[in-house]
């Protein structure tokens, strides 16, 4: 075995035998690696639910920070750094990783770096590792996906590889948790030699010289890996056949549409039971509040304003969690990268750069991180185009509205509801592409750049990782439901409850009729009283602040099929889209008397009526609302981020004006066409 030769160091390095006391505070471990190496899977395996998401100051790249128990009384802080290919590149993810590894600014330099390598593509992964080793930081290599490498006929000599690299190498399977205990033991041992340099057997004089780096990587692989095509990614006939189908310019798009359709059908088919449980839970809570609190404003606020409003949003939590769970599984299999490859061809034809796929994909969770990640796009015109169209992507805030309206349009038909749900995503994507096409030929003329993408290996997805993703998204949704949404619910309750108005004369007449026939026709008397109560509720809503404001603005939205109640729902949704359902629940709760009040939120909305007694959510009005919410710019925080990232309020104003106008026009056409076709 060759004797290790030390790297030429630009800074003094302590001798390996010089044990130094660890600094105060928890041990800091940095996870680094190429994209798709299983780095985040390993992070979740180490930290679990103690993980949190944060942004590094001055960057747009997300990093996860968590804690793990390394030993008795010894806690470690783990940084899951952004996936990258080279440290030396002038890219946001590279700058973020350099800042952490070098301890710049507020960061304390990590005591140990864990480099996660893909055993099936070792040579490519070694390029980054060579730069990490050249930094002189104590490094441990986590050789991941060794099971896939063995199935492809590769033989890995971890001991020889460790000797070549001059640092510990631990084979692991992060998805299954195998080898993680051995990895932690190696990290603990490495941490005891703080600042000890690495000594690769094959000297790497200048890691910035790519040709030298490539030669070094090939020599290391040749010395420690055997089997067919050991240098580079191992060949896999099945992978090639799958890629031919998934990346085909026609079949790939059709497969993507089919996969999304099945995904959304699954959401509607499986989420029914937990939704019913949530509705039943809030129904029990509402009944308990009605009995526990004395009659008055406080009871109405808690039961109708807080519980009623939040129930209208939280009931959709199962769909949100299930959606992100399934998307995480798809991403973990390696399929979504193939979908990105297919979509890159389409994006370029509409004037969007290939780099825009990541921001647009991120925008399906929330447009804000999508817009922030557009900093990764080097060309300013490409970046501005991406920022302007990113909010067209259907974010998680739209999901409650989509579920409500598609459920109303296709009640009891989950397959059709699922396809309509998928159609919302397609409509948003199509609007983004057309808008980008127009922008690149008017305001932002120029040609877009294609994207270079490395396709990951196919693998069995990690249920553990998918569960963590679903839980994170669910917690974020509940956090918003407990803050922004609850605040708006309280405001809408106050607007709909005050000022108090006297009962209309019609109600008094109905009460007199009920009293007159109560002895001879008790059922008719009950019907009169129910009609009187409904008249009182309608009069109170019409005379409230919400009713007055809604009627004032109703003429603007009347051409779209909306009455004053739907108008108020649309107006409040410009603060946050998901507030629409809560607003409608609060506004309509005043009409919920007796048995109607015991119905679930969705049933109450499904049977809601207008002031003239006609259905509130007609087919034409529901379809118009669905189109409006797909296209409208209804998120104040997103506008603030657009102003900052685009470099001026004029871009945010353009985004708001263009998207709102397009949504209004499309909703108007939808409503009028359906009416012309005889659809009520």
C-alpha positions as CSV (number, residue, x, y, z in Angstrom):
1,X,0.0,0.0,0.0
2,X,1.5,3.4,-0.9
3,X,2.5,5.7,1.9
4,X,0.4,8.8,2.3
5,X,1.8,12.0,1.0
6,X,0.6,15.2,2.6
7,X,-1.1,17.9,0.6
8,X,0.8,21.1,0.0
9,X,-0.9,23.4,2.6
10,X,-1.5,27.1,2.4
11,X,-1.9,27.3,6.1
12,X,0.0,25.7,9.0
13,X,-1.6,22.4,10.0
14,X,-1.3,20.8,13.4
15,X,0.3,17.3,13.7
16,X,-2.1,14.4,13.9
17,X,-0.8,13.6,17.4
18,X,-1.6,17.1,18.7
19,X,-4.9,16.6,20.5
20,X,-6.6,19.9,21.1
21,X,-9.6,20.5,23.3
22,X,-12.8,20.9,21.4
23,X,-14.3,24.4,21.5
24,X,-17.2,25.2,23.7
25,X,-20.6,24.4,22.4
26,X,-21.8,21.3,20.6
27,X,-19.7,19.6,18.1
28,X,-20.4,21.0,14.6
29,X,-20.6,18.5,11.7
30,X,-21.1,19.6,8.1
31,X,-22.6,17.2,5.5
32,X,-21.5,18.0,2.0
33,X,-21.9,16.2,-1.3
34,X,-23.2,16.3,-4.9
35,X,-26.9,16.5,-5.5
36,X,-28.7,13.1,-5.4
37,X,-26.1,11.4,-3.2
38,X,-28.5,10.8,-0.3
39,X,-27.1,13.5,1.8
40,X,-30.4,14.8,3.1
41,X,-31.6,11.2,3.6
42,X,-28.6,10.7,5.9
43,X,-29.3,14.0,7.6
44,X,-32.9,12.9,8.4
45,X,-31.7,9.6,9.6
46,X,-29.3,11.4,12.0
47,X,-31.5,14.2,13.2
48,X,-35.1,13.1,12.5
49,X,-37.8,15.4,13.7
50,X,-35.4,17.7,15.4
51,X,-34.5,19.2,12.0
52,X,-35.4,22.7,11.0
53,X,-35.1,24.7,7.8
54,X,-33.2,28.0,7.6
55,X,-31.6,30.3,5.0
56,X,-27.9,31.2,5.1
57,X,-27.7,35.0,5.3
58,X,-26.9,36.5,1.9
59,X,-27.7,33.4,-0.1
60,X,-30.8,31.8,-1.6
61,X,-29.9,28.3,-0.8
62,X,-31.8,26.3,1.8
63,X,-29.9,24.4,4.5
64,X,-31.2,22.2,7.2
65,X,-29.8,22.3,10.7
66,X,-30.4,19.6,13.3
67,X,-29.0,18.1,16.4
68,X,-28.1,14.5,17.3
69,X,-26.9,12.7,20.4
70,X,-23.4,11.6,19.5
71,X,-22.8,10.0,22.9
72,X,-23.6,10.2,26.6
73,X,-23.8,13.9,27.4
74,X,-22.3,14.8,24.0
75,X,-24.6,16.6,21.5
76,X,-23.7,17.5,17.9
77,X,-25.0,20.2,15.6
78,X,-25.4,18.9,12.0
79,X,-25.5,21.2,8.9
80,X,-27.0,19.7,5.7
81,X,-25.2,21.9,3.2
82,X,-26.7,22.6,-0.3
83,X,-25.9,20.0,-2.9
84,X,-23.1,21.2,-5.3
85,X,-20.5,19.9,-7.7
86,X,-17.6,22.2,-7.0
87,X,-16.6,24.4,-4.1
88,X,-14.6,26.8,-6.3
89,X,-17.5,27.8,-8.6
90,X,-19.0,31.3,-8.4
91,X,-22.5,30.0,-7.6
92,X,-24.7,30.7,-4.6
93,X,-24.6,27.1,-3.4
94,X,-20.8,27.1,-3.7
95,X,-20.5,30.4,-1.8
96,X,-22.8,29.2,0.9
97,X,-20.7,26.0,1.4
98,X,-17.4,27.9,1.4
99,X,-18.8,30.3,4.0
100,X,-19.6,27.5,6.4
101,X,-16.4,25.5,5.8
102,X,-14.2,28.5,6.2
103,X,-16.1,29.8,9.3
104,X,-16.9,33.2,7.7
105,X,-19.0,35.8,9.4
106,X,-21.3,34.4,12.1
107,X,-20.3,30.8,11.3
108,X,-18.0,28.7,13.4
109,X,-15.9,26.4,11.4
110,X,-17.1,22.8,11.6
111,X,-14.9,20.3,13.5
112,X,-15.7,17.5,11.1
113,X,-16.8,17.4,7.5
114,X,-18.8,14.3,6.4
115,X,-18.5,14.0,2.6
116,X,-21.4,11.9,1.2
117,X,-20.4,10.1,-2.0
118,X,-22.5,8.0,-4.4
119,X,-20.8,4.6,-4.7
120,X,-22.3,4.1,-8.2
121,X,-20.7,7.4,-9.5
122,X,-17.6,7.6,-7.4
123,X,-15.3,9.4,-9.9
124,X,-17.6,12.3,-10.4
125,X,-18.1,12.7,-6.6
126,X,-14.4,12.7,-6.0
127,X,-14.1,16.1,-7.7
128,X,-15.8,17.8,-4.8
129,X,-14.1,15.6,-2.3
130,X,-10.7,16.6,-3.6
131,X,-11.5,20.3,-2.9
132,X,-12.7,19.4,0.6
133,X,-9.5,17.4,1.3
134,X,-7.4,20.3,0.1
135,X,-9.0,22.6,2.6
136,X,-7.3,20.6,5.4
137,X,-10.5,20.1,7.4
138,X,-11.0,16.8,9.3
139,X,-13.0,14.7,6.9
140,X,-14.9,11.4,7.0
141,X,-16.3,9.9,3.8
142,X,-19.8,8.3,3.9
143,X,-19.8,6.0,0.9
144,X,-23.6,5.8,0.3
145,X,-25.7,3.4,-2.0
146,X,-23.2,0.6,-1.7
147,X,-26.1,-1.8,-2.2
148,X,-26.8,-0.3,-5.6
149,X,-23.1,-0.4,-6.6
150,X,-22.9,-4.1,-5.7
151,X,-26.0,-4.9,-7.7
152,X,-24.3,-3.3,-10.7
153,X,-21.3,-5.5,-10.4
154,X,-18.9,-3.0,-8.7
155,X,-16.6,-4.2,-5.9
156,X,-15.6,-1.5,-3.4
157,X,-12.5,-1.7,-1.2
158,X,-13.3,0.7,1.6
159,X,-9.9,0.2,3.3
160,X,-7.9,0.8,0.2
161,X,-10.1,3.9,-0.7
162,X,-9.5,5.2,2.8
163,X,-5.7,4.8,2.4
164,X,-5.8,6.6,-1.0
165,X,-7.9,9.5,0.4
166,X,-6.1,9.7,3.8
167,X,-9.4,9.8,5.7
168,X,-11.9,7.3,7.1
169,X,-14.3,5.8,4.6
170,X,-17.5,4.2,6.0
171,X,-19.9,2.3,3.6
172,X,-23.5,3.1,4.4
173,X,-27.0,2.7,3.2
174,X,-28.6,5.9,4.4
175,X,-32.1,4.9,3.3
176,X,-32.0,1.8,5.5
177,X,-29.9,3.2,8.2
178,X,-27.1,0.6,7.8
179,X,-23.6,1.8,8.6
180,X,-24.8,5.0,10.3
181,X,-23.6,3.8,13.8
182,X,-20.2,3.1,12.3
183,X,-20.2,6.5,10.6
184,X,-20.9,8.3,13.9
185,X,-18.1,6.4,15.6
186,X,-15.7,7.5,12.9
187,X,-16.9,11.1,13.3
188,X,-16.4,11.0,17.0
189,X,-12.9,9.7,16.6
190,X,-12.1,12.3,14.0
191,X,-13.4,15.0,16.2
192,X,-10.8,14.2,18.9
193,X,-8.0,15.3,16.5
194,X,-9.3,18.8,15.8
195,X,-7.5,20.4,12.9
196,X,-5.6,17.2,11.9
197,X,-4.8,17.5,8.2
198,X,-5.7,14.9,5.6
199,X,-3.0,13.0,3.7
200,X,-4.2,11.5,0.4
201,X,-1.8,8.9,-1.0
202,X,-2.1,10.4,-4.4
203,X,-1.0,14.0,-4.1
204,X,-3.5,16.6,-5.4
205,X,-1.3,19.7,-5.9
206,X,-3.9,22.1,-7.3
207,X,-7.6,21.2,-6.8
208,X,-8.6,24.2,-8.9
209,X,-7.0,22.5,-12.0
210,X,-9.9,20.5,-13.3
211,X,-7.7,18.3,-15.5
212,X,-5.5,17.4,-12.5
213,X,-8.5,16.8,-10.4
214,X,-10.0,14.5,-13.0
215,X,-6.8,12.5,-13.3
216,X,-6.5,12.2,-9.5
217,X,-10.1,11.0,-9.3
218,X,-9.6,8.3,-11.9
219,X,-6.4,7.1,-10.2
220,X,-8.2,6.8,-6.9
221,X,-11.1,4.8,-8.4
222,X,-8.8,2.5,-10.4
223,X,-6.9,1.7,-7.2
224,X,-10.0,1.0,-5.0
225,X,-12.9,0.0,-7.2
226,X,-13.3,-3.0,-9.5
227,X,-16.0,-4.3,-11.8
228,X,-17.4,-3.2,-15.2
229,X,-16.9,0.5,-16.0
230,X,-15.6,1.3,-12.5
231,X,-14.4,4.8,-13.5
232,X,-17.6,6.9,-13.9
233,X,-21.1,5.8,-13.4
234,X,-21.8,2.1,-13.7
235,X,-23.8,1.0,-16.7
236,X,-27.3,-0.3,-16.1
237,X,-29.4,-1.6,-19.0
238,X,-32.7,-1.3,-17.1
239,X,-31.8,2.4,-16.3
240,X,-31.1,3.1,-19.9
241,X,-34.4,1.6,-21.0
242,X,-36.4,3.5,-18.4
243,X,-34.6,6.7,-19.3
244,X,-35.5,6.2,-23.0
245,X,-39.2,6.2,-22.0
246,X,-39.2,8.9,-19.3
247,X,-37.1,11.3,-21.3
248,X,-38.8,10.8,-24.7
249,X,-40.0,14.2,-26.1
250,X,-43.5,12.9,-26.6
251,X,-43.9,9.8,-24.4
252,X,-42.1,11.5,-21.5
253,X,-44.6,14.3,-21.5
254,X,-47.6,11.9,-21.7
255,X,-46.1,9.8,-18.9
256,X,-45.6,12.9,-16.7
257,X,-49.3,13.9,-17.2
258,X,-50.4,10.4,-16.4
259,X,-48.3,10.2,-13.2
260,X,-49.6,13.6,-12.0
261,X,-53.2,12.5,-12.7
262,X,-52.8,9.3,-10.7
263,X,-51.1,11.3,-7.9
264,X,-54.0,13.7,-7.6
265,X,-56.6,10.9,-7.8
266,X,-54.9,9.2,-5.0
267,X,-55.1,12.4,-2.9
268,X,-58.9,12.6,-3.3
269,X,-59.4,8.9,-2.9
270,X,-57.4,8.5,0.3
271,X,-57.9,11.7,2.2
272,X,-61.7,11.3,2.7
273,X,-61.4,9.5,6.0
274,X,-59.0,11.8,7.8
275,X,-61.0,14.8,6.5
276,X,-64.1,13.4,8.0
277,X,-62.3,12.9,11.3
278,X,-61.1,16.4,11.4
279,X,-64.5,17.8,10.7
280,X,-66.0,15.6,13.4
281,X,-63.4,16.8,15.8
282,X,-64.1,20.4,15.2
283,X,-67.8,19.7,15.4
284,X,-67.3,18.3,18.9
285,X,-65.2,21.2,19.9
286,X,-67.7,23.7,18.6
287,X,-70.5,21.9,20.5
288,X,-68.5,21.9,23.7
289,X,-67.8,25.6,23.4
290,X,-71.5,26.3,22.8
291,X,-72.4,24.5,26.0
292,X,-69.4,25.6,28.2
293,X,-69.5,29.4,27.5
294,X,-72.5,31.6,28.3
295,X,-74.4,33.1,25.4
296,X,-72.8,36.2,24.1
297,X,-70.0,37.7,21.9
298,X,-67.2,35.6,23.4
299,X,-69.0,32.4,22.6
300,X,-69.8,33.5,19.1
301,X,-66.2,34.6,18.6
302,X,-64.7,31.3,19.7
303,X,-67.3,29.0,18.2
304,X,-68.0,30.8,14.9
305,X,-65.0,33.0,14.4
306,X,-62.0,31.0,15.6
307,X,-63.1,27.3,15.5
308,X,-65.3,27.8,12.5
309,X,-62.7,29.7,10.5
310,X,-59.8,27.5,11.3
311,X,-61.8,24.3,10.7
312,X,-62.5,25.6,7.1
313,X,-58.8,25.5,6.4
314,X,-57.4,22.7,8.6
315,X,-59.9,20.2,7.1
316,X,-57.6,20.2,4.0
317,X,-54.5,19.3,5.9
318,X,-54.7,15.6,4.8
319,X,-54.5,16.5,1.1
320,X,-51.5,18.8,1.7
321,X,-49.6,16.2,3.7
322,X,-50.4,13.5,1.2
323,X,-49.5,15.6,-1.8
324,X,-46.0,16.3,-0.5
325,X,-45.5,12.8,0.8
326,X,-46.2,11.4,-2.7
327,X,-44.1,14.1,-4.4
328,X,-41.2,13.2,-2.1
329,X,-41.5,9.6,-3.0
330,X,-41.4,10.5,-6.7
331,X,-38.3,12.7,-6.2
332,X,-36.6,10.0,-4.2
333,X,-37.0,7.4,-6.9
334,X,-35.2,9.7,-9.4
335,X,-38.2,10.2,-11.6
336,X,-38.6,14.0,-11.1
337,X,-35.1,14.6,-12.5
338,X,-36.3,12.9,-15.7
339,X,-39.4,15.1,-15.7
340,X,-37.1,18.1,-15.4
341,X,-35.1,16.9,-18.4
342,X,-38.3,16.6,-20.4
343,X,-39.6,20.0,-19.3
344,X,-36.3,21.7,-20.1
345,X,-37.0,21.3,-23.8
346,X,-40.4,22.9,-23.3
347,X,-39.1,25.8,-21.2
348,X,-36.5,26.8,-23.7
349,X,-39.1,27.1,-26.5
350,X,-41.1,29.5,-24.4
351,X,-38.1,31.7,-23.5
352,X,-37.4,30.3,-20.0
353,X,-33.9,29.1,-19.2
354,X,-33.4,25.5,-18.2
355,X,-32.2,26.7,-14.8
356,X,-35.8,28.0,-14.2
357,X,-37.1,24.4,-13.6
358,X,-35.8,24.4,-10.1
359,X,-37.4,27.7,-9.1
360,X,-40.6,26.8,-10.8
361,X,-40.7,23.4,-9.1
362,X,-39.9,25.0,-5.7
363,X,-42.8,27.4,-6.3
364,X,-45.3,24.5,-6.1
365,X,-44.6,24.5,-2.4
366,X,-44.4,28.3,-2.1
367,X,-43.5,31.0,-4.6
368,X,-41.2,32.8,-2.2
369,X,-38.4,30.2,-2.0
370,X,-38.9,29.7,-5.8
371,X,-38.3,33.4,-6.4
372,X,-35.3,33.4,-4.0
373,X,-33.7,30.4,-5.8
374,X,-33.9,32.3,-9.1
375,X,-30.6,33.9,-8.0
376,X,-29.1,30.7,-9.3
377,X,-29.9,31.9,-12.8
378,X,-26.9,33.9,-14.2
379,X,-28.6,36.0,-16.8
380,X,-30.6,39.0,-15.5
381,X,-33.4,38.8,-18.1
382,X,-33.8,35.1,-17.6
383,X,-33.9,35.7,-13.9
384,X,-36.6,38.4,-14.1
385,X,-38.7,36.3,-16.4
386,X,-38.6,33.5,-13.9
387,X,-39.5,35.8,-11.0
388,X,-42.5,37.2,-12.9
389,X,-44.0,33.8,-13.8
390,X,-43.1,31.8,-10.7
391,X,-46.4,32.7,-8.8
392,X,-48.4,31.0,-11.6
393,X,-47.2,27.7,-10.2
394,X,-49.9,26.2,-7.9
395,X,-48.5,26.6,-4.4
396,X,-49.7,24.8,-1.3
397,X,-51.7,27.8,-0.3
398,X,-54.0,27.2,-3.2
399,X,-54.7,23.6,-2.3
400,X,-57.6,24.2,0.1
401,X,-59.4,26.2,-2.5
402,X,-58.7,23.6,-5.2
403,X,-60.0,20.8,-3.0
404,X,-63.1,22.7,-2.1
405,X,-64.1,23.8,-5.6
406,X,-63.2,20.6,-7.4
407,X,-65.1,18.7,-4.7
408,X,-68.1,20.9,-5.2
409,X,-67.9,20.5,-9.0
410,X,-67.4,16.8,-8.9
411,X,-69.0,15.6,-5.6
412,X,-68.7,11.9,-5.2
413,X,-66.5,11.5,-8.3
414,X,-62.9,11.4,-7.1
415,X,-61.5,10.4,-10.5
416,X,-63.0,13.5,-12.2
417,X,-62.0,15.7,-9.2
418,X,-58.5,14.4,-9.4
419,X,-58.2,15.2,-13.1
420,X,-59.7,18.7,-12.5
421,X,-57.1,19.1,-9.7
422,X,-54.3,18.2,-12.1
423,X,-55.9,20.5,-14.7
424,X,-55.3,23.4,-12.2
425,X,-51.6,22.7,-12.1
426,X,-51.5,22.4,-15.9
427,X,-53.4,25.6,-16.4
428,X,-51.0,27.4,-14.0
429,X,-48.0,26.0,-15.8
430,X,-49.4,26.9,-19.2
431,X,-50.1,30.5,-18.1
432,X,-46.5,30.7,-16.9
433,X,-45.1,29.5,-20.2
434,X,-47.3,31.8,-22.3
435,X,-46.5,34.7,-20.1
436,X,-42.8,34.0,-20.3
437,X,-43.1,33.7,-24.1
438,X,-44.7,37.2,-24.2
439,X,-42.2,38.7,-21.8
440,X,-39.1,37.5,-23.7
441,X,-40.5,39.1,-26.9
442,X,-41.5,42.4,-25.4
443,X,-40.0,43.6,-22.1
444,X,-37.2,41.1,-21.7
445,X,-36.0,40.2,-25.2
446,X,-33.4,37.6,-25.5
447,X,-32.7,33.9,-25.8
448,X,-32.7,31.5,-22.9
449,X,-30.0,29.1,-21.8
450,X,-30.3,25.4,-21.7
451,X,-29.8,23.5,-18.5
452,X,-27.1,20.9,-17.7
453,X,-28.6,18.2,-15.5
454,X,-27.1,15.0,-14.1
455,X,-29.7,12.2,-13.8
456,X,-29.6,10.4,-10.5
457,X,-29.8,6.6,-10.1
458,X,-33.2,4.9,-9.8
459,X,-33.7,3.7,-6.2
460,X,-36.4,2.6,-3.8
461,X,-37.8,5.7,-2.1
462,X,-37.4,6.4,1.6
463,X,-40.7,6.3,3.4
464,X,-38.9,8.0,6.4
465,X,-37.8,10.9,4.3
466,X,-41.2,11.3,2.7
467,X,-42.9,11.3,6.1
468,X,-40.5,14.0,7.3
469,X,-41.3,16.1,4.3
470,X,-45.0,15.7,4.8
471,X,-44.8,16.5,8.5
472,X,-42.7,19.6,7.8
473,X,-45.2,20.9,5.3
474,X,-48.1,20.1,7.6
475,X,-46.5,21.9,10.5
476,X,-45.9,25.0,8.3
477,X,-49.5,24.9,7.2
478,X,-50.8,24.6,10.8
479,X,-48.4,27.4,11.9
480,X,-50.0,29.7,9.3
481,X,-53.5,28.5,10.3
482,X,-52.7,29.4,13.9
483,X,-51.5,32.9,13.1
484,X,-52.4,34.6,9.8
485,X,-55.6,32.7,9.1
486,X,-56.9,32.9,12.7
487,X,-56.3,36.6,12.7
488,X,-58.2,37.1,9.5
489,X,-61.0,34.8,10.8
490,X,-61.4,37.0,13.9
491,X,-61.5,40.1,11.8
492,X,-64.1,38.6,9.4
493,X,-66.2,37.4,12.4
494,X,-66.2,41.0,13.7
495,X,-67.1,42.4,10.3
496,X,-69.9,39.9,9.8
497,X,-71.3,40.2,13.4
498,X,-71.4,44.0,13.8
499,X,-73.3,46.3,13.8
500,X,-76.4,44.5,15.1
501,X,-79.4,45.2,13.0
502,X,-83.1,44.8,14.0
503,X,-85.0,41.8,12.7
504,X,-86.8,42.4,9.4
505,X,-90.6,42.7,9.3
506,X,-90.7,39.5,7.3
507,X,-89.4,37.6,10.3
508,X,-92.1,39.0,12.6
509,X,-94.8,38.0,10.2
510,X,-93.4,34.4,9.9
511,X,-93.3,34.2,13.7
512,X,-96.9,35.2,13.9
513,X,-97.8,32.6,11.3
514,X,-95.9,30.0,13.3
515,X,-97.8,30.9,16.5
516,X,-101.1,30.7,14.7
517,X,-100.7,27.2,13.4
518,X,-98.5,25.7,16.1
519,X,-101.4,23.9,17.8
520,X,-102.9,22.4,14.6
521,X,-99.8,22.0,12.4
522,X,-96.6,21.9,14.4
523,X,-94.5,20.9,11.4
524,X,-95.7,23.9,9.5
525,X,-95.0,26.1,12.5
526,X,-91.4,24.8,12.7
527,X,-91.0,25.5,9.0
528,X,-92.2,29.1,9.5
529,X,-89.7,29.6,12.4
530,X,-86.8,28.2,10.4
531,X,-87.7,30.6,7.6
532,X,-87.9,33.4,10.1
533,X,-84.5,32.5,11.5
534,X,-83.0,32.4,8.0
535,X,-84.5,35.9,7.3
536,X,-83.0,37.3,10.5
537,X,-79.6,35.8,9.6
538,X,-79.7,37.2,6.0
539,X,-80.7,40.6,7.3
540,X,-77.9,40.6,9.9
541,X,-75.3,39.6,7.3
542,X,-76.5,42.2,4.8
543,X,-76.4,45.0,7.4
544,X,-73.0,44.0,8.8
545,X,-69.8,45.8,7.9
546,X,-68.8,42.8,5.8
547,X,-72.2,42.9,4.0
548,X,-71.9,46.6,3.3
549,X,-68.3,46.3,2.1
550,X,-69.1,43.3,0.0
551,X,-72.1,45.0,-1.7
552,X,-70.0,48.1,-2.4
553,X,-67.4,46.0,-4.3
554,X,-69.8,43.4,-5.6
555,X,-70.4,45.1,-9.0
556,X,-66.7,44.6,-9.9
557,X,-67.0,40.8,-9.5
558,X,-70.6,40.3,-10.5
559,X,-69.7,39.6,-14.1
560,X,-67.7,36.6,-12.9
561,X,-70.8,35.2,-11.1
562,X,-69.9,36.2,-7.6
563,X,-72.3,37.7,-5.1
564,X,-71.2,39.9,-2.1
565,X,-70.2,36.9,0.0
566,X,-67.9,35.4,-2.7
567,X,-66.6,38.9,-3.3
568,X,-65.5,39.2,0.3
569,X,-63.9,35.8,0.1
570,X,-61.9,36.8,-3.0
571,X,-60.9,40.1,-1.4
572,X,-59.5,38.5,1.8
573,X,-57.7,35.9,-0.2
574,X,-55.4,38.7,-1.6
575,X,-53.7,38.6,1.8
576,X,-53.3,34.8,1.7
577,X,-55.1,32.5,-0.7
578,X,-56.1,29.8,1.7
579,X,-58.1,32.3,3.8
580,X,-60.8,32.1,1.2
581,X,-62.3,28.9,2.7
582,X,-62.1,30.3,6.2
583,X,-63.7,33.5,5.2
584,X,-66.6,31.7,3.6
585,X,-67.0,29.5,6.6
586,X,-67.2,32.5,8.9
587,X,-69.6,34.5,6.7
588,X,-71.9,31.6,6.2
589,X,-72.0,30.4,9.8
590,X,-74.6,32.9,10.6
591,X,-77.0,31.1,8.3
592,X,-76.3,27.7,10.1
593,X,-79.2,27.2,12.4
594,X,-80.2,24.0,14.3
595,X,-79.4,20.9,12.2
596,X,-77.4,22.9,9.6
597,X,-75.0,24.0,12.3
598,X,-74.1,20.4,13.0
599,X,-73.0,19.8,9.4
600,X,-69.4,19.7,8.4
601,X,-67.6,22.6,6.9
602,X,-67.8,21.2,3.4
603,X,-71.5,20.3,3.6
604,X,-72.3,23.8,5.0
605,X,-70.5,25.4,2.1
606,X,-72.0,23.0,-0.4
607,X,-75.5,24.0,0.6
608,X,-74.8,27.7,1.1
609,X,-77.3,30.1,-0.6
610,X,-77.3,33.7,-1.8
611,X,-79.6,36.4,-0.6
612,X,-82.3,35.3,-3.1
613,X,-82.1,31.7,-1.9
614,X,-80.3,30.4,-5.0
615,X,-77.2,28.2,-4.6
616,X,-74.1,30.1,-3.9
617,X,-71.6,27.7,-5.5
618,X,-73.2,27.1,-8.8
619,X,-71.3,25.1,-11.4
620,X,-70.5,28.1,-13.5
621,X,-69.5,30.3,-10.4
622,X,-67.3,27.5,-9.0
623,X,-65.5,26.9,-12.2
624,X,-65.0,30.7,-12.6
625,X,-63.6,30.8,-9.0
626,X,-61.3,27.9,-9.7
627,X,-59.8,29.6,-12.8
628,X,-59.4,32.9,-10.9
629,X,-57.5,31.3,-8.0
630,X,-55.2,29.4,-10.4
631,X,-54.1,32.6,-12.2
632,X,-54.5,35.5,-9.6
633,X,-51.6,37.1,-7.7
634,X,-53.0,36.7,-4.1
635,X,-50.0,36.8,-1.8
636,X,-48.6,40.0,-0.3
637,X,-45.4,38.4,1.0
638,X,-44.6,37.2,-2.6
639,X,-45.0,40.7,-4.0
640,X,-42.6,42.0,-1.3
641,X,-40.0,39.4,-2.3
642,X,-40.5,40.2,-6.0
643,X,-39.9,43.8,-5.3
644,X,-36.6,43.0,-3.5
645,X,-35.3,40.4,-5.9
646,X,-36.3,42.1,-9.1
647,X,-34.9,45.4,-8.0
648,X,-37.9,47.7,-7.8
649,X,-41.6,48.1,-7.0
650,X,-42.5,48.5,-10.7
651,X,-41.8,44.8,-11.2
652,X,-44.1,43.8,-8.3
653,X,-46.8,46.2,-9.6
654,X,-46.5,44.6,-13.1
655,X,-46.8,41.2,-11.6
656,X,-49.9,42.1,-9.5
657,X,-51.6,44.0,-12.4
658,X,-50.8,41.4,-15.1
659,X,-51.8,38.3,-13.1
660,X,-54.9,39.9,-11.6
661,X,-56.1,41.1,-15.0
662,X,-55.4,37.7,-16.6
663,X,-57.3,36.0,-13.8
664,X,-60.3,38.3,-14.1
665,X,-60.5,37.9,-17.9
666,X,-60.1,34.1,-17.8
667,X,-62.7,33.7,-15.0
668,X,-65.1,36.0,-16.9
669,X,-64.8,33.9,-20.1
670,X,-65.2,30.7,-18.1
671,X,-68.4,31.9,-16.5
672,X,-69.9,33.3,-19.6
673,X,-69.1,30.3,-21.8
674,X,-70.6,27.9,-19.3
675,X,-73.8,30.0,-19.1
676,X,-73.9,30.1,-22.9
677,X,-73.7,26.3,-23.0
678,X,-76.6,26.0,-20.6
679,X,-74.6,25.1,-17.5
680,X,-76.1,26.9,-14.4
